[in-house]
Structure formats: C-alpha cells, structure tokens
Amino acid sequence: MSWSVHIGCCQKMSSFKDLGLVVVDEEQRFGVAHKERLKHLKKKVDVLTMTATPIPRTLNMSLMGLRDMSLIETPPRDRLAIQTSVVQFSEPVIRSAVEMELQRGGQVFFIHNRVESIFTIAELLHRIVPNAKLGVAHGQMGEKELESVMMRFIQGELNVLVATTIIENGIDIPLANTIIINRADTYGLSQLYQLRGRVGRSNRHAYAYLIIPSEQELSPIARRRLAAIREFSDLGAGFRIAALDLELRGAGSLLGGQQSGHIDAIGFDLYTAMLERAVHELKGDVVEDETRSQLNLGVDIRLPDDYISEIGQRLRAYKRISSARDEETLCDIQSEMEDRYGRLPESATNLYEYARVRQVAESVGVVSIDRKGDDVHIKFSENAKVDPDKLLSLIQIRKDASFSPGGVLHLALAGSEPMFDRIKSLLHQLRQ
C-alpha cells in the first residue's frame, strides 16, 4: 500500500516509507527553493499540482510536453465575472466603492501590503467612510488576535477588512464582493488574479478596484500587467493570465534555482524550439538544421472577415495552419474548418495550398520562393536536399532555367497544372 501526502505552502518536509503521490495545492505560493525541496521527497513519485495560475516554470514545462496539464474551465453554477477597474488613488472613488457595497449589505476587502503603514490606511478609510466597521489583519499579528478579527469579519460584525496579502488564498466569504487593492502596480500578475478571486464567490456581482498612482509613474511591465488583469476578467481566465505572466517573467531555469528569464525578447515559440533543440543535442541525438521557407507567390491567402468573423478565431486558425508540419495535420485542420464555417473561399483554399508548398519547400531546404508573373526564383540553403545531377539535367533540358552561384534557381513555370502543383512537382523532381 502506497501513501499520498497533501502539502500546503508552509509545511515542513517529512519522510515517508512508501510515498506514492504528492499533491501540491496552491502551487503559485511555492518559491523555487520549496519546489527544489519537494523533488527530494522521493526521486520517482507521481506529483499533482493544483493552481488557478501556474507559475511560469510549471506552465512552460506543460506546454513543452514535459508535464501533463488539464484545464477546468467550467465555473461554478451562478458564478458571475468580476468587474475590474484600474483607477488612480482618489478619496471620492474609494468612498463610492465602499458605500455602494455597504448599501447592499455586503463587505469590502481593502488590500494594503505594508504592515508599517496599514493602520494609517485604516484611519484614512475610517475618515472617508465613517459609518464603516473596520478591522485590520496582517501576518505579524498574534494567532488569536488574527483569528478574532477574521471571525468577526466572517460573522458580519465588521464590514471592511483592511489586510495585507495574507488573505490571498483560502478565503471564501460570500458577502465580500468588493475588493480594493492599493498600489496594484507593485503586485505580480498571478497575485492580482488570486487576490481578485477573493470576491465574486456567490451569485452577486463583484467589483475589483486596482488603485494606482499617476500613469506616468508606472513602468511598461506594470502597464501590461494591469491591462491584462482588466482585460481577462471573464471566468476561467487563469490560464491566459499565466501565459502572459510566462511571457513577462520568463520561464527561468528548468533545473536550477533561477526563476527569471527573458522570454519576451525572442518570443515563446522560438524559445521553446531553441530549448527543445538544446535538449536533443545534450542527449546526443542527430539534430538537423531547420529551414523556414519564405514564400512570395503573389496570391491572396487571407481568411476573409465574412468567413471567420471573430478576429481571435481567425488568428488561431492562421496559427494552426502555419504550425502544421505534415499533410495529415493540415487536412485535419481544413476538414474541421469546412465543417465549422462552411465551404472554403478561394483565398482560404490558396492559404492551405500555400502551406502545403511551404511544407515541401522546408523538407527540401528552400530558403525562399519568389514568383514574378510566370517566372519563379527558388533560393536553396547550403544544406538543401537537392540532387545535383537532377538540377544539372533540368538546366540543360530547359533553356529558360539558370542557376546562380548564390544558390538561386531561375526558371519559368510552364504547364497547365495549378501554380501550387507546378511548384511542388518541381521541388519533388529535384529532391534527393
């Protein structure tokens, strides 16, 4: 019989005789040091991590296929999205937000993550909203004192709780449906998402106010974080929040203690491809140089707005088509699109044919294909999989064909077949 262990963020490591499963709850609360210590519980053990916003390293490993990932996107029944506003610090705004919640019999969280000034903020709130019943909670309070404040808030004796991020997890108070986060620009993206999740836990509309100083004082990254938390306010947005957090912070080192990175400088797709290539090289696998072919064929390859009206769906379709690496995948995507949106218009058909030509071109090692009228210029890479004898034979047979020292084949596209088929036929003809 194997044992399983459920680990909270503050528990000390224990030793187990026959450990079979480790469940890590609220994974975003664990630092790199904690995660490294968890690895030493046992070298071979099943691990299940649970979180609304996975840390960048975990999300990166899941997207790379190193870890399995499941998403639960169905919200609880009657749960409503939280209305999120980013506003500058203003006493009238705070007064209005607190009074509106109190008038409907609700409760308010006011988050101020500085213990040394939290009572000053509480006094300011008492002056702004004198009829509010305030309490203060922070991590440096004694256990009994903190418990007393929280129980009074839960039982409704207090209707405004001024607190640090100590309430970030595990707080479920149905009547608390307004949260005001002071200096929201100093928080991380996942932390803002977790804090916002303390409200809206019933069938009532909930409101989150992110208080910031003037716009001029915000850093570019802070602006992106606040724009994201305001935009991703719908239910189940945790994965998109975490994905943007991965872009902003980087995935860090997979094996070491470094948490930060610079993934935004090169883009996630290129980063993942480079990392995968490095792993294969370290394993001693044969890694072939990849060639990304650029095609300029002078044809319309757009997905029309009237075919796929929603821009997000169009961009996703472009991404899937461009990422397809074989004919089978491309055919599956095309069948799915036709089933969902109807018969392909001509430009969409061109897009799929364009993708097929590029697949063949990349397998051969073509750098670029440029078409001008009936003439085509094909530039090969140094390691192109082209049979020299076949290339020489083509140049000798066809008077319109020439091959420059720079590795560019010039010729006219003759024949009655469609242009895409002629190019694919030519590449197959020259292939080793």
PAVOGU-432871 format. One record per residue (C-alpha): residue in three letters; y, x negated, z negated. Coordinates in steps of 0.001 Angstrom, whole numbers, plus 524288, in hexadecimal, padded with zeros to 5 digits. Layout:
// PAVOGU-432871
AlaYXZ;...
This chain:
// PAVOGU-432871
Met800008000080000;Ser80D407FA77803F6;Trp81A027FCC57FCD8;Ser82743800638024D;Val834587FD657FC11;His8417C8041B7FDD3;Ile84CBA7FA977FBE1;Gly85AB07FE487F89A;Cys865D37F4F77FB2A;Cys866C77EFA47ED4C;Gln858937EE517E935;Lys8531A7E1107E5C2;Met847BA7DBFA7EDA5;Ser83A497DE5C7E7BE;Ser82CEA7D8FE7EAEA;Phe821C57E1C07EF77;Lys813517DF477F06B;Asp810A67E7157FCCA;Leu81D5C7EB4C8032E;Gly81BD87F37880F92;Leu829097F9D981213;Val8373F7F6DD80ED7;Val8413C801D781041;Val84F6B7FD388106B;Asp858D98087580E21;Glu8675C8079281170;Glu865187FAED818D2;Gln8738A7F8C281B98;Arg8755E7F5E580D0D;Phe86D1C7E9A980E0C;Gly8734E7DC9E81108;Val86CE67D1BA818B4;Ala868527CB3080C23;His861967D7B5807CA;Lys85AC47D916814F5;Glu856167CB0281467;Arg8506F7CD51806D7;Leu8496B7D97780B90;Lys842477D13F8159B;His83BDB7C9AC80A9B;Leu8359A7D5A68045F;Lys82A507D3AE80D9C;Lys829227CD1281AB3;Lys821C17D81D82156;Val825DB7E58781C9F;Asp82AB27F2058232A;Val839407F43D820EF;Leu8407980118822C9;Thr84F4B80054821E7;Met8579180CAA8210B;Thr8662C80DA982336;Ala87084815DB829E9;Thr876F38097982F13;Pro86DB67FDEB8310F;Ile873987F07882F2F;Pro876337E91483BF9;Arg86AB27DFCC83A97;Thr860D27EAC98388C;Leu8666F7F2DB843AE;Asn8663E7E70184C9C;Met857F97E43684976;Ser8549A7F27284C4D;Leu85BB67F28985948;Met854C97E5F185D18;Gly8479A7EBFD85A26;Leu844B47E32884E89;Arg844877EEFF8458E;Asp841527FD36847F7;Met84C4A8070284627;Ser84C53815CB84467;Leu8585F81E6D84460;Ile859D882B4183D07;Glu8650183229843EE;Thr862D28403083F5E;Pro86CC084362834A8;Pro8697984C188290A;Arg86B3885AA282B3F;Asp8796885F7F82A8C;Arg87EB08518F82997;Leu88C0C850238302F;Ala892C884442835F7;Ile89D2983DB582D95;Gln8AB1583E53832B7;Thr8B05B8307583206;Ser8BEBE82C848325A;Val8C51681F11831FF;Val8D27B8201582B91;Gln8DC8C816F9825AC;Phe8DE6181734816FC;Ser8E729822A5813AD;Glu8E88A82A7B8073F;Pro8EA7F8377980E93;Val8DDFD835208166A;Ile8D61E8320E80A29;Arg8DBE783DBD802F3;Ser8D8BB846D580E2D;Ala8CAC2841D880F69;Val8C7D184300800E0;Glu8CE51850347FF00;Met8C78E8561880ADD;Glu8BA4C8526C80529;Leu8BDA6857037F77E;Gln8C286864197FC95;Arg8B50786732801E3;Gly8AE918631F7F526;Gly8A9AC856037FA01;Gln8AA01848087F519;Val8AFDB83B7B7FA5D;Phe8ABA082D437FAD0;Phe8B6B1823557FB31;Ile8B143815CF7FE4F;His8B90380A017F9BA;Asn8B0AE7FDAF7F973;Arg8B9077F5917F027;Val8B5597F6CF7E1C4;Glu8C1B17EFCD7DD34;Ser8CA897FA227E326;Ile8C1E8806327E315;Phe8C87280C337D715;Thr8D5CE80A367DD57;Ile8D0F0811E97E918;Ala8CBAB81C6A7DFE8;Glu8D90C81DA37D988;Leu8DF5F81EAD7E709;Leu8D5F58299A7EAB3;His8D8C0830B17DDE8;Arg8E73D830367E10F;Ile8E523834C27EF1D;Val8DBB683FC17EB5A;Pro8DE76842F37DCFC;Asn8D4F884E727DC93;Ala8C947845FA7E04E;Lys8BF398425E7D5FB;Leu8BCF9833E87D870;Gly8B23882A917D4B8;Val8B05A81C057D78F;Ala8A372815547DAA4;His8A0D08070C7DDBB;Gly895F57FD1A7DC21;Gln89C037F5D17D0AE;Met89B6E801AC7C7C0;Gly89106802B27BD55;Glu884B0809F97C0DD;Lys88718815847B7CF;Glu89582816877BB5B;Leu8925E816877C9ED;Glu887A38208A7C80D;Ser890D4829497C05B;Val89B2E829137CB14;Met8915082BDB7D5CB;Met88AF8837027CE41;Arg8983D83D4D7CBC5;Phe89B3583C617DA51;Ile88DF7841E37DE2A;Gln88F5F84D257D472;Gly89CF98506D7D9A5;Glu8A4FA84C657CDC1;Leu8ABFC842977D6A7;Asn8B01B845DC7E485;Val8B55A838A07E90B;Leu8AD9182C127E745;Val8B4A881F437E96B;Ala8A9C8815737EBED;Thr8A612808967F209;Thr89B228078E7FC15;Ile891988097E7F0CF;Ile88FA4817487F618;Glu88BC28124D80392;Asn87D73816488025D;Gly8758B820737FB31;Ile880A9829F57F862;Asp87DF6837ED7FCAB;Ile888228417F7F785;Pro8891F84DDE7FFE0;Leu896B88517F7FAFB;Ala89C88844187FE3E;Asn8A1208460880C39;Thr8AD5483DAD80D6C;Ile8AD6C82EE480C97;Ile8B9898264D80D48;Ile8B6ED817D980F98;Asn8C25680F0380C39;Arg8C450802CC814A8;Ala8B9658070081DD0;Asp8BC9C7FB558267D;Thr8B64D7F23C81C81;Tyr8A8E97F8A781D3C;Gly89DAD7F5D682669;Leu8999E7FFBC8308D;Ser88C968030F82A51;Gln892DE803F281CF2;Leu89CF580DAF821E7;Tyr891F7815CC827AE;Gln88A668159281AEB;Leu8965C81950812EF;Arg899C68246781C1D;Gly88BEE8296781A4C;Arg88EC082C7880BFE;Val8957E8390081065;Gly8911B843CE81976;Arg88407845448129A;Ser8844885424812EC;Asn8880E85EC181C95;Arg896A685CC781A06;His89FFD855C582325;Ala8A28F8482181DE1;Tyr8AE0D83F1081FFB;Ala8AF5C8304181F98;Tyr8BCB8829C181F15;Leu8BD2281B2A82214;Ile8C9A8815ED81C0E;Ile8CF61809D08228F;Pro8DC1D8021A821E4;Ser8E4A4801A082E0B;Glu8DDCE7FFD483B25;Gln8E46A7F2A783D05;Glu8DD257ED0583141;Leu8CFA47F03683693;Ser8C73A7E5D383CF1;Pro8C1317E8C084A55;Ile8B39E7EA0284455;Ala8B8B77F33E839D2;Arg8BE9F7FBC484470;Arg8B18C7FC4D84B84;Arg8AA557FFB883EF6;Leu8B3A780AC383B95;Ala8B39C8100A84977;Ala8A4BE8101884946;Ile8A34D8170483C37;Arg8AD1982137840B8;Glu8A63D8230B84DD6;Phe8984A82336848C2;Ser89A0B82E8483F70;Asp88EF9836FC844A2;Leu882328387A83D5A;Gly8783782DB583F85;Ala882358239E84409;Gly87CDA818E583B36;Phe87584811FA8461D;Arg881AF8111A84EBB;Ile8898C80C4C84311;Ala87F59801CC8407C;Ala87EFA7FDF084EDB;Leu88DB07FBC384F01;Asp88CAD7F46C84224;Leu882C97EB85848CC;Glu88C9F7E8DD853A6;Leu897BF7E62884A23;Arg8906C7DDCD84049;Gly885837D7D684844;Ala877287D79584496;Gly877727CABB83D2D;Ser86BC67C1B183C22;Leu85E767C83583CFD;Leu858067BE4883419;Gly862D37B83F82BDD;Gly86D4C7BCE9822A3;Gln878AB7BDA182C11;Gln87CEF7CBBF82DB8;Ser888AF7CAF2836B6;Gly8888C7C8A384550;His8907E7C9A5851D1;Ile888CC7D368859D1;Asp895537DA0A85E98;Ala899037CDB38660F;Ile88D9C7CEBC86F94;Gly889037DCD786E71;Phe87CA07E21F86840;Asp874357E26B8749B;Leu876D77D425877F7;Tyr875117D02D869C6;Thr867BD7D6E88692F;Ala8637C7D0E58761B;Met867887C33A8719F;Leu860807C4E8864A5;Glu854177C9DE86B2F;Arg854577BE6587490;Ala856147B4C08695E;Val84A7C7BAA38620F;His841A77B91C86E0B;Glu846287AB1086FDE;Leu843177A7CD8619F;Lys8358B7ADBD86360;Gly833487A4BB86EDF;Asp832A37AFB7878D9;Val836AC7AD35886CD;Val844357B33288848;Glu849127B4FE89614;Asp857797B4D589939;Glu85C7E7C29989B24;Thr865227C5D18A6B5;Arg86E517D1728A637;Ser8712F7D5838B415;Gln87EA17DA618B80C;Leu87E447E42C8C335;Asn889E27E8248CB81;Leu8842A7F1538D59D;Gly8900E7F9CC8D862;Val889BF806D48D4D0;Asp88D1D811508CAE3;Ile8842080FC98BF19;Arg88B05818B98B572;Leu88571823B08AD40;Pro88F1F82E9B8B091;Asp8967B835728A598;Asp891D3842A38AA6D;Tyr883A683E008A9D1;Ile884148389B89BDB;Ser8906C83E0B895B3;Glu88F6E837BD88838;Ile89494829C6888E0;Gly88BAE824E487E08;Gln87FAB829B688552;Arg8847082362891F2;Leu8867B8164D88B52;Arg879098174188517;Ala8730581A1B8925F;Tyr879DE80E5A89883;Lys874ED805E188D63;Arg866D980A7E88EB2;Ile866B28088F89D6B;Ser86C9D7FAF489CB0;Ser863187F6FA891EF;Ala856D67FB6D8993D;Arg84E957EF9389C7E;Asp843D47F5988A4CE;Glu841AC8004D8AED6;Glu839C7808D68A594;Thr844A68096789B7D;Leu84EB380C588A5FC;Cys84664817738AB76;Asp844CC81D4089DCD;Ile8538781D0789BA4;Gln855F18232A8A8F9;Ser84BF982E0D8A69D;Glu851DB830DD89951;Met85F998318F89F02;Glu85B7D83AB88A9F2;Asp8545B843618A04B;Arg86041843F189767;Tyr86BA9844758A0E4;Gly865BB848D18ADC7;Arg8647B8429A8BB1D;Leu86B008354A8BC5F;Pro87792834B18C458;Glu8787682A138CEAD;Ser88037820978C63A;Ala87640821D18BB1F;Thr86B1B81F578C4C5;Asn87292813338C931;Leu8736C80ED18BAFC;Tyr864A380F168B962;Glu862848081E8C664;Tyr86CB77FE1B8C24E;Ala864FF7FBE78B5B2;Arg858627FA258BD62;Val85E9D7F0188C65D;Arg863CB7E8C38BA92;Gln8564B7E8998B442;Val8508C7E2418C078;Ala85C2B7D8F58C1A7;Glu85ACC7D4668B394;Ser84C217D2678B50A;Val84EB27C9A78C0C6;Gly85A067C2618BA7C;Val865997C79E8C21A;Val872E47C5058BC15;Ser87AA97CE7E8C488;Ile879E47D7288D07E;Asp886747DA608D7C8;Arg886A67E3DA8E33A;Lys891937E4A78ED3E;Gly88E9C7EEBF8F78F;Asp881507EB398FD3F;Asp882167DD318F86E;Val87C497D9238EB6E;His87DEA7CC9A8E396;Ile873127C9658D9E7;Lys8754B7BE568D03F;Phe8690C7B89C8CA0E;Ser868337B1728BD1A;Glu863197A3838BC71;Asn856047A8508B73E;Ala8549E7B3D78C07A;Lys846B77B8098C393;Val848A17B6D88D23C;Asp83E927B1268DB8C;Pro845C17A64C8E321;Asp83CE67A8088EEF7;Lys83F8E7B69A8EFA0;Leu84E287B42A8EE59;Leu84DF57A9E48F91E;Ser845E47B2CA901E5;Leu84FA57BDE390000;Ile85B1F7B526903C7;Gln8540B7B04090FDE;Ile84FFD7BDD891475;Arg85CE37C4C591216;Lys868E27BF4C918E5;Asp872077C6C890FC4;Ala86C4A7C006903C0;Ser871927B3B38FD63;Phe86F967ACBA8F086;Ser87A897A4E38EA31;Pro878C3798FD8E13A;Gly87DE47A1458D5FA;Gly871987A9938D675;Val877737B5418DDB5;Leu86FF97BC688E841;His8787D7C3348F27C;Leu872C97CD358FBD0;Ala8747F7DAC990170;Leu86CCC7E6468FC25;Ala865A27EAFE9083D;Gly85C6C7F699908BD;Ser85C0E8054190750;Glu857DA805998F903;Pro86198808F88EE46;Met869E77FD728EA15;Phe8638C7FC498DCA1;Asp855E27FBF08E296;Arg859F97F17B8EC56;Ile85EFA7E89B8E190;Lys852BE7EA838D949;Ser84A227E8088E538;Leu851767DB7C8E829;Leu850257D6798DA27;His8419F7D9A18D9D6;Gln840227D29E8E6DA;Leu846327C6148E173;Arg83F877C66C8D42B;Gln835B07BBEE8D076;
